[in-house]
Amino acid sequence: MTSTPTSNEIFIRGITRDGRTFRPSDWAERLAGVMAQFRPGGAKGPGGHISYSPWCVPTTLDGVKAVVVHRALKDHEPMAWDFVMGFAADNELQVIEACLIPDRP
């Protein structure tokens, strides 16, 4: 039996399963930078890869570095999804299924 995802995002937190803070301290920005080319419509024009993809965004959750990965990445770029999820598994990072709620203006 397979379960249906209940959210559009996966959070990869910079805390390992045994509670250690993941290093280097800029890991989230590095991972999101590698994933910058994977975006709706692809990276377009010169410098199109310079901004983060909306499908893989670095952030901070409760003072801990994290990356928000949108499930659309899996549909559009399955190998990129596998890379990100493999990174989390290989480094024993916490993976949380959740929904990102924007801050109030």
C-alpha atoms as an extended CHARMM CRD file, in Angstrom:
* protein
*
       105  EXT
         1         1  MET       CA              0.0000000000        0.0000000000        0.0000000000  PROA      1               0.0000000000
         2         2  THR       CA              1.3890000000        3.4200000000       -0.9320000000  PROA      2               0.0000000000
         3         3  SER       CA              0.5280000000        6.6280000000        0.8020000000  PROA      3               0.0000000000
         4         4  THR       CA             -0.4440000000        9.8270000000       -0.9520000000  PROA      4               0.0000000000
         5         5  PRO       CA              1.6420000000       12.8810000000       -0.0380000000  PROA      5               0.0000000000
         6         6  THR       CA             -0.3130000000       15.3900000000        2.0020000000  PROA      6               0.0000000000
         7         7  SER       CA              1.8750000000       18.4150000000        1.2880000000  PROA      7               0.0000000000
         8         8  ASN       CA              3.6070000000       20.0260000000       -1.6530000000  PROA      8               0.0000000000
         9         9  GLU       CA              6.9400000000       20.4910000000        0.0950000000  PROA      9               0.0000000000
        10        10  ILE       CA              9.6200000000       18.4400000000        1.7430000000  PROA      10              0.0000000000
        11        11  PHE       CA             11.9250000000       20.1060000000        4.2730000000  PROA      11              0.0000000000
        12        12  ILE       CA             15.4840000000       18.8520000000        4.5770000000  PROA      12              0.0000000000
        13        13  ARG       CA             16.8010000000       20.0690000000        7.9590000000  PROA      13              0.0000000000
        14        14  GLY       CA             20.4660000000       20.4750000000        8.7270000000  PROA      14              0.0000000000
        15        15  ILE       CA             20.2460000000       18.1870000000       11.7450000000  PROA      15              0.0000000000
        16        16  THR       CA             21.3760000000       14.5790000000       11.4470000000  PROA      16              0.0000000000
        17        17  ARG       CA             19.3290000000       11.6810000000       12.7920000000  PROA      17              0.0000000000
        18        18  ASP       CA             21.6020000000       11.5660000000       15.8410000000  PROA      18              0.0000000000
        19        19  GLY       CA             21.0360000000       15.2860000000       16.5580000000  PROA      19              0.0000000000
        20        20  ARG       CA             24.2730000000       16.8150000000       15.2440000000  PROA      20              0.0000000000
        21        21  THR       CA             24.2970000000       20.0670000000       13.2370000000  PROA      21              0.0000000000
        22        22  PHE       CA             25.2580000000       19.3190000000        9.6380000000  PROA      22              0.0000000000
        23        23  ARG       CA             28.4020000000       20.9980000000        8.2970000000  PROA      23              0.0000000000
        24        24  PRO       CA             29.5290000000       23.0140000000        6.4130000000  PROA      24              0.0000000000
        25        25  SER       CA             27.3630000000       25.8590000000        7.6360000000  PROA      25              0.0000000000
        26        26  ASP       CA             26.4560000000       26.9120000000        4.0640000000  PROA      26              0.0000000000
        27        27  TRP       CA             25.3270000000       23.4440000000        2.9520000000  PROA      27              0.0000000000
        28        28  ALA       CA             21.7430000000       24.5990000000        2.2080000000  PROA      28              0.0000000000
        29        29  GLU       CA             22.8850000000       27.4030000000       -0.0830000000  PROA      29              0.0000000000
        30        30  ARG       CA             25.3040000000       25.0570000000       -1.8450000000  PROA      30              0.0000000000
        31        31  LEU       CA             22.6440000000       22.4100000000       -2.4230000000  PROA      31              0.0000000000
        32        32  ALA       CA             20.1230000000       24.9730000000       -3.6790000000  PROA      32              0.0000000000
        33        33  GLY       CA             22.8260000000       26.4540000000       -5.9160000000  PROA      33              0.0000000000
        34        34  VAL       CA             23.4680000000       23.0880000000       -7.5500000000  PROA      34              0.0000000000
        35        35  MET       CA             19.7170000000       22.7480000000       -8.1220000000  PROA      35              0.0000000000
        36        36  ALA       CA             19.2930000000       26.3030000000       -9.5230000000  PROA      36              0.0000000000
        37        37  GLN       CA             19.1090000000       25.1140000000      -13.1250000000  PROA      37              0.0000000000
        38        38  PHE       CA             16.0570000000       22.9460000000      -12.3940000000  PROA      38              0.0000000000
        39        39  ARG       CA             13.0670000000       25.2580000000      -12.6160000000  PROA      39              0.0000000000
        40        40  PRO       CA              9.7630000000       25.6070000000      -14.4460000000  PROA      40              0.0000000000
        41        41  GLY       CA             10.6650000000       26.1800000000      -18.0930000000  PROA      41              0.0000000000
        42        42  GLY       CA             14.3730000000       25.5660000000      -17.4200000000  PROA      42              0.0000000000
        43        43  ALA       CA             17.0990000000       28.1750000000      -16.9140000000  PROA      43              0.0000000000
        44        44  LYS       CA             16.5190000000       30.7780000000      -19.6160000000  PROA      44              0.0000000000
        45        45  GLY       CA             19.0400000000       33.1580000000      -21.0950000000  PROA      45              0.0000000000
        46        46  PRO       CA             22.3920000000       34.2940000000      -19.7650000000  PROA      46              0.0000000000
        47        47  GLY       CA             22.4970000000       34.2380000000      -15.9920000000  PROA      47              0.0000000000
        48        48  GLY       CA             19.2270000000       32.2830000000      -15.7730000000  PROA      48              0.0000000000
        49        49  HSD       CA             20.8940000000       29.8990000000      -13.3280000000  PROA      49              0.0000000000
        50        50  ILE       CA             22.0030000000       32.6170000000      -10.8920000000  PROA      50              0.0000000000
        51        51  SER       CA             18.8370000000       32.7000000000       -8.7900000000  PROA      51              0.0000000000
        52        52  TYR       CA             17.5430000000       29.7520000000       -6.7850000000  PROA      52              0.0000000000
        53        53  SER       CA             14.9390000000       27.4690000000       -8.3150000000  PROA      53              0.0000000000
        54        54  PRO       CA             11.4610000000       27.8290000000       -6.8170000000  PROA      54              0.0000000000
        55        55  TRP       CA             11.5940000000       24.0370000000       -6.4700000000  PROA      55              0.0000000000
        56        56  CYS       CA             14.6340000000       24.0430000000       -4.1430000000  PROA      56              0.0000000000
        57        57  VAL       CA             15.0360000000       26.9920000000       -1.7840000000  PROA      57              0.0000000000
        58        58  PRO       CA             17.3920000000       27.4240000000        1.1880000000  PROA      58              0.0000000000
        59        59  THR       CA             15.8460000000       28.7400000000        4.3860000000  PROA      59              0.0000000000
        60        60  THR       CA             16.1660000000       28.6290000000        8.1590000000  PROA      60              0.0000000000
        61        61  LEU       CA             13.6870000000       26.7700000000       10.3770000000  PROA      61              0.0000000000
        62        62  ASP       CA             13.8630000000       27.3550000000       14.1170000000  PROA      62              0.0000000000
        63        63  GLY       CA             17.4400000000       28.5920000000       13.7430000000  PROA      63              0.0000000000
        64        64  VAL       CA             18.5160000000       25.5450000000       11.7030000000  PROA      64              0.0000000000
        65        65  LYS       CA             19.5650000000       25.6500000000        8.0510000000  PROA      65              0.0000000000
        66        66  ALA       CA             17.1400000000       23.8240000000        5.7760000000  PROA      66              0.0000000000
        67        67  VAL       CA             16.1330000000       23.4000000000        2.1500000000  PROA      67              0.0000000000
        68        68  VAL       CA             12.5160000000       23.4350000000        1.0020000000  PROA      68              0.0000000000
        69        69  VAL       CA             12.0470000000       21.0500000000       -1.9270000000  PROA      69              0.0000000000
        70        70  HSD       CA              8.7980000000       21.2880000000       -3.8950000000  PROA      70              0.0000000000
        71        71  ARG       CA              7.2480000000       18.0450000000       -5.1100000000  PROA      71              0.0000000000
        72        72  ALA       CA              6.9270000000       19.5070000000       -8.6310000000  PROA      72              0.0000000000
        73        73  LEU       CA             10.6600000000       18.8280000000       -8.9810000000  PROA      73              0.0000000000
        74        74  LYS       CA              9.9280000000       15.0930000000       -8.8500000000  PROA      74              0.0000000000
        75        75  ASP       CA              7.4320000000       15.3330000000      -11.7080000000  PROA      75              0.0000000000
        76        76  HSD       CA              9.5500000000       17.5600000000      -13.9460000000  PROA      76              0.0000000000
        77        77  GLU       CA             13.0930000000       16.3610000000      -13.1280000000  PROA      77              0.0000000000
        78        78  PRO       CA             13.0110000000       12.9200000000      -11.4620000000  PROA      78              0.0000000000
        79        79  MET       CA             16.8140000000       12.5660000000      -11.4740000000  PROA      79              0.0000000000
        80        80  ALA       CA             17.2040000000       15.9450000000       -9.7350000000  PROA      80              0.0000000000
        81        81  TRP       CA             14.6270000000       14.8510000000       -7.1270000000  PROA      81              0.0000000000
        82        82  ASP       CA             16.5350000000       11.6040000000       -6.5940000000  PROA      82              0.0000000000
        83        83  PHE       CA             19.7780000000       13.5730000000       -6.1960000000  PROA      83              0.0000000000
        84        84  VAL       CA             18.3270000000       15.8550000000       -3.4980000000  PROA      84              0.0000000000
        85        85  MET       CA             16.6450000000       13.0320000000       -1.6180000000  PROA      85              0.0000000000
        86        86  GLY       CA             19.7970000000       10.9130000000       -1.9450000000  PROA      86              0.0000000000
        87        87  PHE       CA             21.8460000000       13.7980000000       -0.5070000000  PROA      87              0.0000000000
        88        88  ALA       CA             19.5310000000       13.9030000000        2.5170000000  PROA      88              0.0000000000
        89        89  ALA       CA             19.6610000000       10.1250000000        2.9930000000  PROA      89              0.0000000000
        90        90  ASP       CA             23.4360000000        9.8310000000        2.4920000000  PROA      90              0.0000000000
        91        91  ASN       CA             24.0530000000       12.5470000000        5.0890000000  PROA      91              0.0000000000
        92        92  GLU       CA             21.3680000000       11.2180000000        7.4530000000  PROA      92              0.0000000000
        93        93  LEU       CA             19.5380000000       14.5650000000        7.4590000000  PROA      93              0.0000000000
        94        94  GLN       CA             16.0430000000       14.9580000000        8.8210000000  PROA      94              0.0000000000
        95        95  VAL       CA             13.3860000000       14.9800000000        6.0900000000  PROA      95              0.0000000000
        96        96  ILE       CA             10.0280000000       16.4430000000        7.0490000000  PROA      96              0.0000000000
        97        97  GLU       CA              6.8730000000       16.4890000000        4.9770000000  PROA      97              0.0000000000
        98        98  ALA       CA              5.2470000000       19.8580000000        5.5720000000  PROA      98              0.0000000000
        99        99  CYS       CA              3.6720000000       22.8870000000        3.9630000000  PROA      99              0.0000000000
       100       100  LEU       CA              5.4590000000       26.2280000000        3.7820000000  PROA      100             0.0000000000
       101       101  ILE       CA              3.2550000000       29.0550000000        4.9960000000  PROA      101             0.0000000000
       102       102  PRO       CA              4.4580000000       32.5070000000        3.9420000000  PROA      102             0.0000000000
       103       103  ASP       CA              5.0600000000       35.1790000000        6.5650000000  PROA      103             0.0000000000
       104       104  ARG       CA              2.3780000000       37.8270000000        6.9550000000  PROA      104             0.0000000000
       105       105  PRO       CA              3.1660000000       41.1420000000        5.2220000000  PROA      105             0.0000000000
